[in-house]
């Protein structure tokens, strides 16, 4: 898949962004999008996903440092490694 492109322009700097999706696996697409948003001036980027697979911890979403925090539920993800507890908020639904 090609790297996403920004369509249009951004006239301000230092804005906050929330990326919303239904599912996150390794998180590469979110990293690509967050990187572009950072390049055009986003100060903070958050990811809000309903379902997050355990594979998120095998990807680079936390080590890339372009996404400040992930907000998700426990529908697929049941445990957060202690090292990433400050970077992910897990809401219990089940």
C-alpha positions in Angstrom: 0.0 0.0 0.0 1.2 3.5 -0.8 1.9 6.0 1.9 -1.2 8.2 2.6 -1.2 11.7 1.4 -2.7 14.8 2.9 -5.3 16.4 0.7 -5.7 20.1 1.2 -3.7 22.2 3.6 -3.4 23.0 7.3 -3.2 26.6 8.3 -2.3 26.2 12.0 0.3 24.4 14.1 0.2 22.8 17.5 -3.3 21.2 17.0 -4.5 17.9 18.5 -5.7 14.9 16.5 -7.8 11.9 17.3 -7.6 9.0 14.8 -10.7 6.8 15.1 -11.0 3.3 13.7 -12.7 0.0 14.6 -9.7 -2.3 14.6 -5.9 -2.1 15.2 -3.5 -4.9 14.6 0.2 -4.0 14.3 -0.6 -0.3 13.7 1.5 0.5 10.7 -1.3 2.4 8.9 -1.9 4.5 12.0 1.9 5.3 12.2 1.9 6.4 8.6 -1.1 8.7 9.1 0.2 10.1 12.4 3.6 10.8 10.8 2.0 12.9 8.1 -0.1 14.8 10.7 3.0 15.5 12.7 4.8 16.8 9.6 2.1 19.3 9.0 2.0 20.5 12.6 0.1 18.2 14.9 1.4 18.6 18.5 -0.5 15.5 19.8 -1.9 12.5 18.1 -4.2 10.0 19.8 -5.6 6.7 18.5 -9.1 5.6 19.5 -10.0 2.1 18.4 -12.8 -0.2 19.5 -10.9 -3.5 19.0 -7.2 -3.9 19.4 -5.4 -7.2 18.8 -2.5 -8.4 20.9 -0.3 -7.9 17.9 -0.2 -4.2 18.6 2.7 -5.0 21.0 4.6 -6.7 18.2 4.3 -3.6 15.9 6.0 -0.2 16.2 3.1 1.9 17.3 4.6 2.6 20.8 8.2 2.9 19.7 7.6 5.2 16.8 6.6 8.0 19.2 4.2 9.6 16.7 1.1 8.5 18.5 0.9 9.8 22.1 -1.6 7.4 23.5 -4.0 4.6 22.4 -7.5 4.3 23.8 -9.2 1.0 23.3 -11.3 -1.7 24.9 -10.8 -5.2 26.2 -12.9 -6.9 23.6 -9.8 -8.5 22.0 -6.9 -7.1 24.1 -7.0 -8.5 27.6 -3.6 -7.6 29.1 -1.2 -4.6 28.7 2.5 -5.2 29.3 3.7 -3.0 32.2 6.2 -1.2 30.0 3.4 0.2 27.8 0.8 1.0 30.6 1.4 4.8 30.3 0.8 4.7 26.5 -2.5 2.8 26.3 -5.8 3.2 28.1 -7.9 0.0 28.3 -11.6 0.4 28.9 -13.5 -2.7 30.1 -16.5 -3.6 28.0 -16.7 -7.3 28.7 
